[in-house]
Amino acid sequence: MPPKFIEKVDLSFKIDESIINQDEAQATYNQMRQITKEFRTQAMTLYVQSLGRENELLSNEIKRIVEGFPQENDEGFDAEPGHAAFKHFHNLREKRLNLEAEHSIHFLSEERVEGDTNDP
């Protein structure tokens, strides 16, 4: 399932078939569906690129923070549990972002395969 903001986009308008013949109207409806599909695919591609960049920047920042954590106890403060908890949180967050990216990429792959089989 793509994000809701992408699903909501749908180019469609009614054609007066009392003026335009049925074949011409159907061709226009087909163009509307194609434009909608292309927009969704391009929007999803941009969304995945943005997610990837966010993931990259956040991962680098968090890795820098983790590396800066004191690894040894200092002045009676036990740093190890906090370090371990933050590292665990970061690993879970990274897994979630990777799953979102994989899900989005799968959607794009399905859209492209579907588009290839429907093209004349």
C-alpha positions as CSV (number, residue, x, y, z in Angstrom):
1,M,0.0,0.0,0.0
2,P,1.4,3.4,-0.9
3,P,1.1,6.3,1.5
4,K,-2.4,7.8,1.6
5,F,-1.3,11.1,0.0
6,I,-0.4,9.1,-3.2
7,E,-3.5,6.9,-3.2
8,K,-5.8,10.0,-3.0
9,V,-4.6,11.3,-6.4
10,D,-7.0,10.4,-9.2
11,L,-7.4,12.4,-12.4
12,S,-10.9,11.9,-13.6
13,F,-13.6,14.0,-15.1
14,K,-16.8,13.2,-16.9
15,I,-16.9,13.4,-20.6
16,D,-20.2,14.1,-22.3
17,E,-20.7,11.1,-24.5
18,S,-23.7,12.8,-26.2
19,I,-21.1,15.1,-27.8
20,I,-18.0,12.9,-28.0
21,N,-18.3,9.4,-29.4
22,Q,-17.7,6.4,-27.1
23,D,-14.3,5.3,-28.5
24,E,-12.9,8.8,-28.2
25,A,-14.2,9.1,-24.7
26,Q,-12.8,5.7,-23.7
27,A,-9.4,6.8,-25.1
28,T,-9.5,9.9,-22.9
29,Y,-10.5,7.9,-19.9
30,N,-7.5,5.6,-20.6
31,Q,-5.2,8.6,-20.8
32,M,-6.6,9.8,-17.4
33,R,-5.8,6.4,-15.8
34,Q,-2.3,6.5,-17.4
35,I,-1.5,10.0,-16.1
36,T,-2.7,9.0,-12.6
37,K,-0.6,5.9,-12.6
38,E,2.5,7.8,-13.9
39,F,2.0,10.5,-11.3
40,R,1.7,7.9,-8.5
41,T,4.8,6.1,-9.6
42,Q,6.8,9.4,-9.9
43,A,5.5,10.6,-6.5
44,M,6.4,7.3,-4.9
45,T,9.8,7.4,-6.4
46,L,10.4,10.9,-5.0
47,Y,9.0,9.7,-1.6
48,V,11.4,6.7,-1.5
49,Q,14.3,9.0,-2.4
50,S,13.4,11.4,0.4
51,L,13.0,8.5,2.9
52,G,16.4,7.2,1.9
53,R,18.1,10.5,2.3
54,E,16.4,11.1,5.7
55,N,17.4,7.6,6.8
56,E,21.0,8.3,5.7
57,L,21.2,11.6,7.5
58,L,19.6,10.3,10.7
59,S,21.6,7.2,10.8
60,N,24.9,9.1,10.4
61,E,23.9,11.5,13.2
62,I,22.8,8.7,15.5
63,K,26.0,6.7,14.8
64,R,28.0,9.9,15.7
65,I,26.0,10.2,18.9
66,V,26.4,6.5,19.8
67,E,30.2,6.8,19.2
68,G,30.3,9.8,21.5
69,F,28.6,8.0,24.4
70,P,30.8,7.2,27.3
71,Q,31.4,3.5,27.1
72,E,32.8,3.2,30.6
73,N,31.4,4.2,33.9
74,D,32.4,7.7,34.9
75,E,32.2,9.2,38.4
76,G,29.7,6.8,39.8
77,F,27.5,7.0,36.7
78,D,26.7,3.7,35.0
79,A,26.6,4.6,31.3
80,E,26.4,1.1,30.0
81,P,22.5,0.6,30.3
82,G,21.8,4.0,28.7
83,H,24.2,3.3,25.9
84,A,22.8,-0.2,25.3
85,A,19.2,1.1,25.4
86,F,19.9,3.9,22.9
87,K,21.8,1.5,20.6
88,H,18.8,-0.9,20.7
89,F,16.4,1.9,20.0
90,H,18.5,3.0,17.0
91,N,18.7,-0.5,15.6
92,L,14.9,-0.9,15.9
93,R,14.4,2.5,14.2
94,E,16.8,1.5,11.4
95,K,14.9,-1.8,10.8
96,R,11.6,0.1,10.6
97,L,13.0,2.6,8.1
98,N,14.5,-0.2,6.0
99,L,11.1,-2.1,6.0
100,E,9.3,1.1,4.9
101,A,11.8,1.6,2.1
102,E,11.5,-2.1,1.0
103,H,7.7,-1.8,1.1
104,S,7.9,1.3,-1.1
105,I,10.3,-0.2,-3.5
106,H,8.1,-3.3,-3.8
107,F,5.2,-1.0,-4.7
108,L,7.3,0.7,-7.4
109,S,8.4,-2.6,-8.8
110,E,4.8,-3.8,-8.9
111,E,3.7,-0.6,-10.6
112,R,6.4,-0.9,-13.2
113,V,5.7,-4.6,-13.9
114,E,2.0,-3.8,-14.2
115,G,2.8,-0.9,-16.5
116,D,5.0,-3.1,-18.7
117,T,2.3,-5.7,-19.2
118,N,-0.3,-3.1,-20.1
119,D,1.7,-1.1,-22.6
120,P,0.9,-1.8,-26.2
